[in-house]
Amino acid sequence: MRYDQLIAICHIYRDEIDSIVEVGTWNGDRAIQMIQATGAKSYVGYDLFEDATDETDAEESNVKAHFSQDEVGQKIAEACPDVDVRLIKGNTRETLHGQKIEADLAFVDGGHSEKTILGDYNAVKGSKILVLDDVYEGRPGGAGFLVDDDFMVLPKKDPVKDGGFVRMAVRKPYAPPIRLQVKTRNVSSNETIQANIRRNLERDLPDVEVVGRHCEPAVIAAGGPSLDPEAIRGHSHIFCVKSSHDKLIEAGVIPWGCVLLDPRAHVADFVASPHKDVRYFVASMCDPTTFDALDGHKVWRYHAIVGAGEEKILSPGKLLIAGGCSAATRAISLAHALGFREFHLHGFDLCYRDGSEGNALNAEKIRVSIRDREIHQDPQGEYLTDLEKMAQAQEFKHLFKTENDFCIHGEGILSALQPPKNTLTLDRYA
């Protein structure tokens, strides 16, 4: 759908968006998506809501059902409880036209008559990021008359019942395809992470310590769909993560180590059947239930830097493992502390394949392309991925500049990003 492009823009520019204005709130679903994608603190929505009539529907070419202001407001408030939400009911010719609104993001998707569209646009055109819906192709009407060289018409289009297509347009320079940059946030609150660390410091467990550099290669198995246990069978030092743990063990490939990072309680489910020969390297920020699930097995505790105030709790001199928003990328940093400098990476697709949704069923999907080893948001891109995977890809761009050796096995985004100067061949380990 064309709306996917709007949400992708919200993700890309989330650090620039604190306020959103939407003309045409309708049932509130799009408002919730935009707020959650940006983390915006304020939202103002304009709509006729229950004041819509057959006459206004005809004048504005509206075919959608009507929702009341109260039910939409409650819906948005429940989904986004910490956001200042204001809904303004009425015809925008009376409630909006003539105003000069400067929001961080303005999305115009209200009435379809030229008079209404022009007035809506003039009211919000001072906003930083401006997106227009209802740019028609192959039929008259819509917002196409506003689109000039200052706008880019986005490529995704949806069919219109009576013929033709409808697209969106975004005012430059906030238009894909662009270089994609992602800033990550912890999946749990700072308070939760700090509470986990305090509880797990009470456990009688050894902490990870630095090992001198050696010549052994590390094989790190992430959970991407290309992971093939047979390709790594026989290697001595295999590191897995929660999503590859069971797959490898069920195939008879026993990892040397398993790296766990996620502070949420569901991680315990991934290691509900631990193996006696696996060394479990568990971040002190992990939920205590993860440690409980591994009771009686080989467990080492490590301390991850995640910017959640962990330095307030950990005593000076503690070894801190930096780098990596996922356990798979953090495993490289941990293995580096254990003396490894050569890394074979398996299952690091960083994209979905063959309709696979992986473990991120609710992640917002986007499409990207790789050009000159740079990531670009591209609605027609080769790779279907999500923002969490793109954050990992950005981390690898920095890792590839280090003196470590990386060999990427399989295809996907990470393989396309890998610079030739760091490529190893399997002949080295024949």
N, C-alpha and C positions, 0 to 999 in steps of 0.2 A: 504493500500500500504506500501511497505517497506520504502519508503521515509519518512513516518510519524515518523519513529524511528530516522532519522537524525535530523528532526526538534525538536523532543523531547530532544535529546542530546543538541541541540543549546539552548533550553530554560533552561535546567538544569544548563549548564555551562556558561550562558550568561555573568556572571561577570568575567570570565576568557578569554573571546574572544573579542579582539579588531581588529584582522586581520584575514581575510579568504582568502585562495587560493583554487580555484576550477579548477580541470582539466576536461574539458568537459562542458563548460558553456551552450552550445546549445542555447535555446531560452531565457535564463535569468530568467525563473520563479523560479528555485531552488535558484539562487543567491539572489533574492529578499526575498524569504522565510527565508534563513539563516541570511541575514543582519537584517531583521526586528525582527527575533527571538532572536538575540544576541545583537543588538544595536552596531554592529561592526563599526569601523571608516574607515576601508580600505578593499577593495576587489580586488583581482587580478584573472582574469579568462582566461584560455587558451582554444582555440578551433580553428579548421580550418575555421569556419564560411563559407563565400562564396567561399573560396579556395578549399573546398571539391570537389572531382570528383568521377566519377563512379569507378575509379581505387582505390582511398583511401577508398571508401565505401566497396569495396570488400575485401581489405586487412585488414580492421579493423572491418569487419562484422557489419557495420553500416546500419540500416534500417530507421533512422530518417530523416525527412526533414532538409534542410539547411536554416540557417538564416544569414543575413549579420551582420558584426561587428557593423556597424553604427546603425542599427535598434535595436539590442540587447543593445548596449550601451545607446541609448536614453531611452529605456524602463526601464533599471535599474536606470538611473539617475533621471528619473521622479518619480519613486517609492521611491527612497532613495536619496533625494537631498543633504543631508549633509554628504555623504560618498565619500571618495576618491576611485573612480572606475577606474581600468585599465584593458582593454581587450587586450590580446596579440594573434594576428592572426598568424596561421601557424601550421605546423606539429610539435608536441611537441618533436619529435626526434631532431629537429633543434632549437626550441625556449626554451625548458625546460631541456632536458637531459644534465647532467653534472653539473647542478646548485645545490646549497645547500641552500634550502629554509626552514626557520624556522618560520612558521606562527602559530598563536594560534589554528587555525582549518584548516586542509587540507582535502579536499574531492576529491578523485580520481575516476572519472567516465568518462574517455576519451575513447581512442581507445581500441579495444578488443584483439589485437594480443599480444602474450606473450612478445615480444620485447618492444612494446610500454608501456604496463602495467608495466613492470619491470623498464624501464627508468623513467616513471612518478613517480613511488613509490620511487625510489632511490633519486629523486630530492627533494621530500617533506617529506621524512621519519624523518627528524629532527624536524618536527612540533610537537606541544604539543599534540593536539588531532588529530588523524588520522583515517579517515573513508574510507573504500574501498567498492566500488560497484562491481557488476558483479562477485559475488562469486556463481558459478553455482552448482546446485545439479541435478544429473541424466543426465548430458551431459558434454562433454569435453570443455576445454577452460576456459577463464575468469581468475579472479584474485585469484582463490582458491589456486594456488601454493605458494602464499605469506603468506597464513594464517597458523600460527604456534601457539604455546602456548601463545604467546604474544597478540593474538587476541581473541576476542569473536565473533562468528558468531551470528548475531541477528536473532530472531525467525521468523519474518514476511518474507514471500516469495511471489513472483509474478510468474505466469506461463510464460514460454517462448513459442513463437509461434510454434517452431519446436520441442517442447518437453522439459521436465524438468522444473526446477525452478531457479530463481535468488534471491539471498539474499545479505545482506550487512554484513560487519565485521568492528568492531571498536577495536582499540588497547586499551588494558587494561591500566590503571584502569578506563577509561572513558566509561564504558559499563554498560547498565542496565542489570538485575534489580539492582538498587541502592537505597539508601535512598534519597528521593526527598526533596530538599530544594528550596524554592521560595523566591525571593526578589521582593517586589512590587515597582511600580512607580506610581506617581499620574497620573490620566487620563487627567489632564489639566496642562498647564505650570504654573510655579510659578507666573509668571506675571499675568496670568488670575485669579488665585486664590486670589492673593493679591488685584487685582482690584475689584473682587467680594466682598471681605471683606470690603474694603473701602466704597463701595456703600451701602452695607447692614448695616453698622454701622450708617449710616445717618437715618435709619428708626426708628420710634418711637415704639419700641417693647421691651417687657421685656426679660431679659436674664435668662437662667436657673440658679437656685441657689441650693445649697446643702440642702438636706433634711436628718434629722437624721434617723438612722437605724430603721426599723420596721419589722413586721412579715408577711407582705403581700407578696404572690408570684407574680412574673411577668411572663406573658406568652408572648413569643416573636415569632411572625409568620413571617418567611422568605418566599421567593417565590418559594421554591422547589416543584417539582411535587407531593410530598406526603402530602402537606398541605391540611388538611381536616377541613373546617370551623366548622363542627358539633362537632369535637373533642375538640374545645375550647369554644363552645357556653356556655354562662353563667358565664364565668370567669370575674372578675371585672377589672383586669388591663392587658389588651391585648395591646401589642405594635406591629404595623405592619411596613412595609417598602414600598417603592414605588411599588414593584412587587407584593405585597400581598394586597395592599390597596383596590383596586376595587373588588378583588375576595371576600374578607371578607364582604364588605359592600353590594355587590350584593346578598350575602347569608343571609343578615340580621344580621350579626355579626358585631357590631359596635366597632371598636378598641377604647381603652381609649386614646392611643397616636399613632402617626405616626412619625418615625424618618427618616429624609432625610439628605443625606451626599454628594452625587455626585455633583460636580461643573458644570456639563454640562447642556445645556439648555433643553435637552429632558426630564428632570425630571418633568418639568411643565406639560407635557402630561399625566403623571401618576397620577397627582392630579388635573386633569382638572375638576373633579366633587367632590370637597371636601364636607365632611359631617359636619354639624353644631356642632355635639357632640364630634368630634375628636379633640384632642389637637395635634397640629403639631409642632414638635421639629425640627427646620430647622437650619442646620449649616450655620454660617455666610459666609462660602466659597461657598455656593450654588449660582447658577446663579440668578441674580435679577428677572428673569422671573418666577422662582419658588415661590419667595415671592409674586410676583404680582398675581399669580394664586390663592393664599390663602388670598388675601386681604379681610378683613371683617370677617375672621374666627379666631379661637383660635390659635394664633401662638406665640411660644416662640423661641427665638434665642439662639443657643449655639455655642461655639467656639471649633473647632476640631483641635487637633495637627496632622499635616500631613507633617511637615518638608518643607513647602513651603515659609518660611520666615514670617509666620503669627505673630511671636513674634515682628517683626519690626513695626507692625501696632497696635496690641492690647495693651491697656494700662496695666501697672503692676496691679496685683490683680485680673485680669479677670480669671474666672473659665475656665480651659482648659480640654476638654474631650479627653482622650487618648485612644489608642487601637482600632484596627479594621480597616481593609482595605475596608470593605463593611459596608453599613448602618446596616445590620443585626447584625454584630459583634459589631459595634460601639453602637448599641442600648443597649447592655449589660452594657457597660461602663456608658452610660447616665442613665440607670435605676439604676445602682449602686449609682450614685450621688444623685438619688432621693430616696435612702434609701433601695432599694430592695437588698436582698441577696439570694433569692431562685428563680431559673429560670427554667421554662418549655419551651423547645425549640421545635418548630414545623416547618416543611418545611425546615430544615437545611440538606437537602440530600447531598449537595456538590458534586453531580454527576447527570448525565443524566439517564433517565429511559424510556423504551418503545419508543425509538427513539426521545424523546423530546429534543429539542434544547434550551429550556428555552428562556431567553432574550439575550443570548450571541451567536447569530447566527454566528458571525465571529471569535469567540474564537478558538484558536488552541486546538484541542481535543487530549487528551492523555489517556492512560490506566494505572491504578495503582492497586496495591494490598496492603492489610494491613496485616502485619505479626508482632506479638508481639506488637501491637499498634504503629507500625511505618509505615510510608508511603514509598512505594517502586515503582519506575518507573518500569513497567512490561508490555510489549506488549501483554501478555496474561492475564492481570489482570482482576479482576471481575468488576471493576468500570471504566466507561467512564466519564472523567471529564475534567477540563481545569486548567490553571495555576492560574487564579483568585480564583477559588474554593479551590485550594490547599493552597494558601496563607491563606485563612480563616481557613483551617484545622490546619495549623501550629499555628495560633493564639490560637485556642482552646486548643492545647496541653499545652500552658502556662496558660490559664484560668483554666484548670482542676487542676492545682497545687495550686490554691488559696483556701481560706476558704469558698468560695461561694458554694452553692449546685446547681447542674445541673441535670436535667432529660431530656434525649433526647427521643423524641417520633418519632416512625417510624424507617425505616431502611436506610442504606446508610453509607457513609464514616465516618460521625461524630459519629454515633452509634457504629461503629467498633473501633473507637479511644477512646471512653469513658472508663475511668478506673473504676473498680467496686467500689472503696472506695467512689466515689462521686455520686453514683447512688441513686436516690430517687424512691420510689414506689408511685403509685397513691393512695394507701391506706391512705397515709398521709393526703390527701385532700378529703377523702370520706365524 
